């Protein structure tokens, strides 16, 4: 087992966008290790959670999880099929917490009309409270960098999305919301296209989390070229 001490070393050790996204933690108190071709990144605060992000062959991941996966409020995060395989290899029982989705894409994407980056986020919080009260990103939250928006003809903010927790080479999109009175007009797809296009230009890859049962959102992201992966967290069994 070898310690990886820089973001560049983590990126050299793994091509998995999930790991490369988590590598940002090394500049803010995180740590990383490799074992065989498996990699683990401990991120003290990433999308509101203390995470251990893992990827690679199951035996190596199991060794990294056994060595570094326990701790108060730590959430080991990995692809779901891998998690099931790893759980079978662990000497003591682990259980699945809550599965969800990771989606990413590379390449380029045209900027849509109407959307832009917001100079002020004063209208974002009311929109989120009405349209997406369970959003994982909110204005002025640590790690949330900037917000995009679409306004209607009365200059009312009717769609928004954020860049949040982006790493060097993986931009991250969160906080998507469309006002309930403006649904079924393609605004969700346009605001996501705007943010995705900008993040692809800056980072080369764009990624996001999505609830695994949110079929409409997943369909929109697929139309924008994102590929879906089931991910989950494992917790020590009580």
C-alpha positions in Angstrom: 0.0 0.0 0.0 1.5 3.3 -1.1 0.6 6.9 -0.1 -0.2 9.3 -2.9 0.8 12.7 -1.8 -0.3 15.0 -4.7 -3.3 15.5 -6.9 -1.0 14.7 -9.9 -0.1 11.3 -8.4 -3.7 10.4 -7.9 -4.5 11.4 -11.5 -1.6 9.3 -12.7 -2.9 6.3 -10.7 -6.5 6.4 -11.9 -8.5 7.4 -15.0 -11.8 7.1 -13.2 -13.5 10.5 -13.2 -14.9 9.7 -9.7 -11.4 9.4 -8.3 -10.0 12.3 -10.3 -12.9 14.5 -9.0 -12.2 13.4 -5.4 -8.5 14.2 -5.8 -9.2 17.9 -5.1 -9.3 16.9 -1.4 -5.5 16.6 -1.3 -5.3 20.4 -1.3 -7.7 20.7 1.7 -6.6 18.1 4.3 -7.4 14.9 2.4 -5.2 11.9 1.7 -4.9 9.1 -0.9 -3.5 5.7 -1.2 -3.0 3.0 -3.9 -2.9 -0.7 -3.6 -2.2 -2.7 -6.8 -4.4 -0.8 -9.3 -6.9 0.3 -6.7 -7.1 3.9 -5.4 -8.7 5.4 -2.4 -9.1 9.2 -1.7 -10.1 10.4 1.7 -12.0 13.7 1.3 -12.8 15.4 4.7 -15.6 17.5 3.1 -16.9 16.8 -0.3 -20.5 17.5 -1.2 -21.3 17.9 2.5 -19.9 14.5 3.4 -16.7 13.0 4.8 -16.0 10.6 2.0 -13.6 7.8 1.1 -13.8 7.4 -2.6 -12.6 4.1 -4.0 -12.1 2.6 -7.4 -10.2 -0.3 -9.0 -10.1 -4.1 -8.7 -12.2 -5.5 -5.9 -9.3 -7.1 -3.9 -7.3 -4.0 -3.8 -10.3 -1.8 -3.0 -11.2 -4.2 -0.1 -7.7 -3.9 1.3 -7.9 0.0 1.1 -11.4 -0.1 2.7 -10.2 -2.3 5.5 -7.2 0.0 6.2 -8.9 3.4 5.8 -12.6 3.0 5.7 -13.7 3.3 9.3 -14.3 6.5 11.2 -17.0 8.7 12.5 -19.4 9.8 9.8 -17.1 8.5 7.0 -18.9 7.5 3.9 -17.0 5.1 1.6 -18.2 5.8 -1.9 -17.7 3.5 -4.9 -19.5 2.0 -7.9 -22.4 -0.2 -6.8 -21.4 -3.4 -8.5 -17.9 -3.0 -7.1 -19.3 -2.4 -3.7 -21.3 -5.6 -3.7 -18.1 -7.5 -4.7 -16.0 -5.8 -2.1 -18.5 -6.4 0.7 -18.1 -10.2 0.1 -14.4 -9.9 0.6 -14.4 -8.0 3.8 -13.5 -9.9 7.0 -16.3 -8.1 8.9 -19.7 -7.3 7.5 -20.5 -4.1 5.7 -23.9 -3.0 4.5 -25.1 -0.7 1.7 -26.3 2.8 2.8 -28.1 4.5 0.0 -27.5 4.0 -3.8 -27.6 6.9 -6.2 -26.2 7.9 -9.5 -23.0 9.4 -10.9 -23.1 10.8 -14.4 -20.3 12.2 -16.5 -19.3 13.2 -20.0 -16.3 14.6 -21.9 -16.0 16.5 -25.2 -17.7 19.8 -26.1 -21.2 21.1 -26.0 -22.8 24.2 -27.7 -23.9 27.0 -25.4 -27.7 27.5 -25.5 -29.3 30.9 -25.7 -30.9 32.7 -22.8 -28.8 31.3 -19.9 -25.9 33.1 -18.2 -23.8 33.2 -15.1 -25.6 35.3 -12.4 -24.0 38.4 -10.9 -26.2 38.1 -7.8 -27.6 34.9 -6.1 -30.4 36.8 -4.3 -33.1 35.1 -6.3 -31.5 31.6 -6.2 -32.4 30.6 -2.6 -36.2 31.4 -3.0 -36.2 29.4 -6.3 -34.5 26.4 -4.7 -36.8 26.5 -1.7 -39.8 26.3 -4.0 -38.5 24.0 -6.8 -35.7 21.9 -5.2 -35.7 22.2 -1.4 -33.5 19.1 -1.1 -30.8 20.6 -3.2 -27.2 19.6 -2.3 -25.9 23.1 -3.2 -27.0 26.5 -1.9 -25.7 30.0 -2.4 -22.7 31.0 -0.2 -22.1 27.4 0.8 -18.4 26.3 1.0 -17.4 24.6 -2.3 -20.3 26.2 -4.3 -18.6 28.4 -6.8 -21.2 30.1 -9.0 -24.7 30.0 -10.3 -26.2 30.1 -13.7 -29.8 31.3 -14.5 -32.5 31.8 -17.0 -35.0 34.6 -16.6 -38.5 35.0 -18.1 -39.8 38.0 -19.9 -40.5 39.7 -16.6 -36.9 39.2 -15.5 -37.9 36.6 -13.0 -35.4 33.8 -12.3 -37.1 30.6 -13.5 -34.2 28.1 -13.8 -30.9 27.8 -12.1 -27.9 25.4 -11.7 -24.5 25.7 -10.0 -20.9 24.8 -10.4 -19.9 23.3 -7.1 -17.0 21.1 -5.8 -15.2 21.1 -9.2 -11.7 19.6 -9.3 -8.9 20.5 -11.7 -10.1 18.2 -14.5 -13.7 17.4 -13.5 -16.2 20.1 -13.3 -19.2 19.4 -11.1 -22.9 20.5 -11.6 -25.4 20.7 -8.7 -28.4 22.6 -7.6 -30.6 22.3 -10.7 -34.0 23.8 -10.3 -36.9 25.0 -12.5 -39.8 27.1 -11.2 -43.0 24.9 -11.0 -44.8 27.4 -13.2 -42.3 27.0 -16.0 -41.9 23.2 -16.2 -42.2 21.3 -19.5 -40.6 24.2 -21.4 -37.1 22.7 -21.8 -35.6 25.1 -19.3 -34.0 22.3 -17.2 -32.2 21.0 -20.3 -31.1 24.5 -21.3 -29.7 25.5 -18.0 -27.9 22.2 -17.6 -26.5 22.5 -21.2 -25.2 25.9 -20.3 -23.4 24.8 -17.2 -22.2 21.6 -18.8 -20.8 23.5 -21.8 -18.9 25.9 -19.6 -17.5 23.2 -17.3 -16.4 21.0 -20.3 -14.5 24.0 -21.7 -12.7 24.6 -18.4 -12.2 21.1 -17.1 -12.5 18.7 -20.0 -15.0 16.5 -18.0 -18.4 17.4 -16.4 -20.0 15.3 -13.8 -23.0 15.3 -11.3 -24.9 13.3 -8.8 -28.5 12.3 -9.4 -31.1 10.3 -7.4 -31.2 6.9 -9.0 -35.0 7.0 -9.1 -35.2 10.4 -10.8 -36.0 9.1 -14.3 -36.9 12.5 -15.8 -33.6 14.1 -14.7 -31.5 11.1 -15.8 -33.3 11.3 -19.2 -32.3 15.0 -19.6 -28.7 14.4 -18.7 -28.6 11.5 -21.1 -29.8 13.8 -23.9 -26.9 16.1 -23.0 -24.4 13.2 -23.5 -23.9 12.0 -19.9 -23.4 8.4 -19.1 -24.9 6.9 -15.9 -23.2 4.7 -13.2 -24.8 3.3 -10.1 -22.8 4.3 -7.1 -23.4 3.7 -3.4 -21.9 4.1 0.1 -20.9 1.2 2.4 -21.2 1.3 6.1 -19.9 -1.1 8.8 -22.9 -3.4 9.7 -24.2 -2.7 13.2 
